Amino acid sequence: MQCPYCRQGETKVIDSRLSQAFVIRRRRECLSCERRFTTYEKIEESPLKVIKKDGSRVPFDRTKIRSGLEKACYKRPISEETIERIICDIEADLYEQFDREVPSRQIGEMVMEALREIDQVAFVRFASVYREFKDIADFEEVLEPILRSGR
């Protein structure tokens, strides 16, 4: 395991624990710079393909979900742990619900649902990009249910 700080290859495992189904959280220490970091080890499953809007298929990439979430949550009071939990929950749901292929729209809807529960501003930010809002009417359509519920 390469140290993310000094790039040396020798580390030792300080602590290991199961963090969720089939994922092991390992706390490591670099033998060179002595800094500590966390890694996650998981079983490699059959690769899930994402069906894009244009019909093309690409391998599932959880970093794309992270990128979208980080942009939506920029300068919002949402912790890195919360973002990671959302990603892990969505990934677990996808592997549970789909065998080989999942429509990209399904992933976007799952992200929007998670954000709706956590932060309304992040939800609207994500929805505006994901649903490609063209004008104020598109915003009103998404905001109306939120305003009606009084949340």
C-alpha positions as CSV (number, residue, x, y, z in Angstrom):
1,M,0.0,0.0,0.0
2,Q,1.5,3.3,-1.1
3,C,1.4,6.2,1.4
4,P,-0.7,9.1,0.1
5,Y,1.6,11.6,1.8
6,C,5.2,10.6,1.0
7,R,4.4,7.9,-1.7
8,Q,6.6,5.3,0.0
9,G,5.4,1.7,-0.3
10,E,5.8,0.3,3.2
11,T,2.9,0.6,5.6
12,K,1.7,-1.3,8.6
13,V,-1.9,-2.0,9.5
14,I,-2.8,-0.6,12.9
15,D,-6.5,-1.5,13.1
16,S,-9.0,-3.5,10.9
17,R,-12.7,-3.6,11.3
18,L,-15.7,-4.4,9.2
19,S,-17.3,-1.1,8.2
20,Q,-20.3,-2.4,6.2
21,A,-21.2,-5.5,4.2
22,F,-18.1,-6.8,2.4
23,V,-16.0,-3.7,3.2
24,I,-13.1,-3.7,5.6
25,R,-11.8,-0.4,7.0
26,R,-8.1,-0.5,7.7
27,R,-6.2,2.1,9.6
28,R,-2.6,2.3,8.4
29,E,0.7,3.9,9.3
30,C,3.5,4.7,6.9
31,L,6.8,3.2,8.0
32,S,8.7,6.1,6.4
33,C,6.9,9.3,7.4
34,E,4.8,7.8,10.2
35,R,1.6,9.5,9.1
36,R,-1.6,7.6,9.4
37,F,-4.4,7.1,6.8
38,T,-7.5,5.0,6.3
39,T,-8.1,2.5,3.4
40,Y,-11.2,0.5,2.5
41,E,-10.9,-2.9,1.1
42,K,-13.9,-4.6,-0.6
43,I,-14.7,-7.7,-2.6
44,E,-14.5,-7.1,-6.3
45,E,-17.9,-7.9,-7.7
46,S,-19.0,-8.4,-11.3
47,P,-18.6,-5.0,-13.0
48,L,-21.8,-3.0,-13.2
49,K,-22.4,-1.1,-16.4
50,V,-24.2,2.2,-16.5
51,I,-26.5,2.9,-19.5
52,K,-26.0,6.5,-20.4
53,K,-28.8,8.8,-22.0
54,D,-27.3,8.2,-25.4
55,G,-27.5,4.4,-25.0
56,S,-23.8,3.9,-24.6
57,R,-22.6,1.7,-21.7
58,V,-19.7,2.6,-19.4
59,P,-18.4,0.9,-16.3
60,F,-19.9,2.1,-13.0
61,D,-17.6,4.6,-11.3
62,R,-18.4,5.7,-7.8
63,T,-16.0,8.7,-8.2
64,K,-18.6,10.3,-10.6
65,I,-21.2,10.1,-7.8
66,R,-18.7,11.7,-5.4
67,S,-17.9,14.5,-7.9
68,G,-21.6,15.4,-8.3
69,L,-22.2,15.3,-4.6
70,E,-19.2,17.4,-3.8
71,K,-20.3,20.0,-6.3
72,A,-23.8,20.1,-5.0
73,C,-22.6,20.2,-1.3
74,Y,-20.0,22.9,-1.9
75,K,-20.0,25.3,1.1
76,R,-22.9,23.4,2.7
77,P,-22.8,21.9,6.2
78,I,-22.4,18.4,5.0
79,S,-19.5,16.3,6.3
80,E,-17.2,14.1,4.2
81,E,-18.5,11.1,6.2
82,T,-22.1,11.9,5.1
83,I,-21.0,12.1,1.5
84,E,-19.2,8.8,1.8
85,R,-22.2,7.2,3.5
86,I,-24.5,8.4,0.6
87,I,-22.1,6.9,-2.0
88,C,-21.8,3.6,-0.1
89,D,-25.6,3.3,0.3
90,I,-26.2,4.1,-3.3
91,E,-23.6,1.7,-4.5
92,A,-24.9,-1.1,-2.2
93,D,-28.5,-0.5,-3.5
94,L,-27.3,-0.6,-7.1
95,Y,-25.5,-3.9,-6.7
96,E,-28.5,-5.3,-4.8
97,Q,-31.2,-4.1,-7.3
98,F,-29.3,-4.5,-10.6
99,D,-27.5,-7.5,-12.0
100,R,-25.3,-6.2,-14.8
101,E,-26.7,-2.8,-16.1
102,V,-28.3,0.2,-14.5
103,P,-29.7,3.3,-16.2
104,S,-27.8,6.5,-15.4
105,R,-31.2,8.1,-14.6
106,Q,-31.7,5.6,-11.8
107,I,-28.4,6.7,-10.2
108,G,-29.3,10.4,-10.5
109,E,-32.7,9.8,-8.9
110,M,-31.1,8.0,-6.0
111,V,-28.6,10.8,-5.5
112,M,-31.4,13.4,-5.6
113,E,-33.5,11.4,-3.1
114,A,-30.5,11.2,-0.7
115,L,-29.8,14.9,-1.0
116,R,-33.5,15.8,-0.6
117,E,-33.4,14.2,2.9
118,I,-30.1,15.9,3.9
119,D,-29.9,19.4,2.5
120,Q,-32.4,21.2,0.3
121,V,-29.9,23.6,-1.3
122,A,-27.6,20.8,-2.3
123,F,-30.7,18.9,-3.6
124,V,-31.7,21.9,-5.8
125,R,-28.1,22.4,-7.0
126,F,-27.8,18.7,-8.0
127,A,-31.3,18.7,-9.6
128,S,-30.6,21.8,-11.7
129,V,-27.6,20.1,-13.3
130,Y,-29.0,16.6,-13.4
131,R,-32.3,17.5,-14.9
132,E,-30.7,20.2,-17.1
133,F,-33.0,23.1,-16.0
134,K,-33.6,25.5,-18.9
135,D,-35.6,28.2,-17.2
136,I,-37.2,29.3,-13.9
137,A,-40.2,27.1,-14.5
138,D,-38.0,24.1,-14.1
139,F,-36.8,25.4,-10.7
140,E,-40.4,26.0,-9.6
141,E,-41.4,22.5,-10.5
142,V,-38.7,21.1,-8.1
143,L,-39.2,23.7,-5.4
144,E,-43.0,23.5,-5.2
145,P,-43.1,20.1,-3.3
146,I,-40.5,21.4,-0.9
147,L,-42.3,24.7,-0.2
148,R,-45.7,22.9,0.2
149,S,-44.2,20.5,2.8
150,G,-42.9,23.4,4.8
151,R,-39.4,21.9,5.2
